[in-house]
């Protein structure tokens, strides 16, 4: 029995000790109930009244009439409590007090002052004498407001100081580039953020006008030296770019300088709601590789695109893919009558349908599980819905896979294009826009060659129908050709991102390999623009900007992730893949370009071939593909596309 009582006593003491430790830890201290905050506020106004009485009494004055003290005290407390309740001054969380709480307190205490003065003069009218001294009421109002607000500030600062001290070693020291309202809003958001990520240590002023001043008691540093030098001088680890007056070139220069010295760089959008600190903090993000593309914003001819798409039925093949899905998103803005999203990938198409459904657009969007290789299935789609505009984005695009499966490249990229183009012609579509690739130019692999054959067929069909004036004179066949798209399925950017997340290594096929890049929205904007401007038969090529060395891209992505190349994240050279070139081209050797009214879109002048001979060769190629005779398939492809010279592939022997 004594042992049992001892155990119970030990257990109770242990619980008490844990609760005391929890109480002493401000992190674990819960929010106080509202009635406790109301009680504290009531106690504060009581102390304020006593302090006011002592102050007035020391000056030889009488704050109120003692004969009415039994009425004065209850009235004073009831009026204060009523306005605390009316303005809900007790509903705010003390440790998160803001100027809104100060306004509420101001209204509550001022309203109390007004009501007490009214009561005072009412008593004068009834009894002919005051029960309060008006000056005493004003003094009480000032003391009450200041004390109530000061106690909230003390609690708030105590929590902020304690919490910041408790994890100060974990916080990244951040320097904010900018000193205007935008930068101030960002700084306040970072200071108020929970859990904290950054400790703001200063601001950078590129105009060198405010260096003698301070913001939030933090220094404003003049931009007399390079940003990394400034960061080193105040021991900052992170730069947050909040200056929206920076040009693209200035921003790229700053980012490159910081990445060179392994400083992290964050960016924020232009702030419209400066009071939404939680929203601002959530939008502060690291620079993405897309942000560092040296490209100007694309200006579209919205009127021309709208006239092509508005109130029309639009068919998008390959709609669940990265390019097709972005085309769908952008088409919606031009208010077509209906969008038919065709794809054979069930889950991605379902996910896209859910995403489009959340846009709350009035445009009818219909997902259709179908396959461009199935002629009867696609004929049924054209027969039932009669699309006016077709965007053909369905394709197999992975070079190594198509090198191993040339028959499948023919079925999708060649036969699928032929089926859709023929149906567009048969059902009198207004326009057919094919999405092609720079790998179709002087192709070195099966995938590129299959896309070049598809290009030839589409061009040939257009000119054949224009010459014959039979059946398809209304359909414009247009081809768009561009390079690698950042973030698309299978591109290097998602691959590198995944490899960095796993700790490396990043795999690169060759140290000298270069590629042209553009973002998915950019590519799709130009597809829509080309579709609107085309008269038919053109091959449009897009300005892809400056070529990028893949190894430089890898270095930059590693630094953006906060690591050091070849130290934390290794780079491994694995050799060129079958069919892969060191560089891609946008024009055939014999082709020339013509400018258009859009500076980023040009027309490639390709040599035309006899359509009947081409059509016969394509039919033979499809027949061969059905036999799955790999070498014979590739030989026929090389006959149709003489410039198709295989590289790093088993098919190199076929060129000898």
Secondary structure by P-SEA (a helix, b strand, c coil): caaaaaaaaaaaaaaaaaaaaaaacccccccccaaaaaaaaaaaaaaaaaaaaaaaaaaccccccccaaaaaaaaaaaaaaaaaaaacccccccccccaaaaaaaaaaaaaaaaaaaaaaaaaaaacccccccaaaaaaaaaaaaaaaaaaaaaaaaaaaaaaaaaccccccbbbbccccaaaaaaaaaaaacccccccccccccccccccccccccbbbbcccccaaaaaaaacccbbbbccccccaaaaaaaaaaaaaabbbbbbbcccccccaaaaaaaacccccccccccccccccaaaaaaaaccccbbbbcccccaaaaaaaaaaaaacccbbbbbccccaaaaaaaaaaaaccccbbbbbbbcccccaaaaaaaaaaccccccccccccccaaaaaacaaaaaacaaaaaaaaaaaaaaacccbbbbbbcccccccccaaaaaaaaaaaaaaaaaaaaaaaccccccbbbbbbbbcccccccccaaaaaaaaaaacccccccccccccccccaaaaaaaaaaaaaaccccccccccccccccaaaaaaaaaaaacccccccbbbbbcccccccccccccccccbbbbbcccccbbbbbcccccaaaaaaaaaaaaaaaaacaaaaaaaaaaaacccccccccccccccc
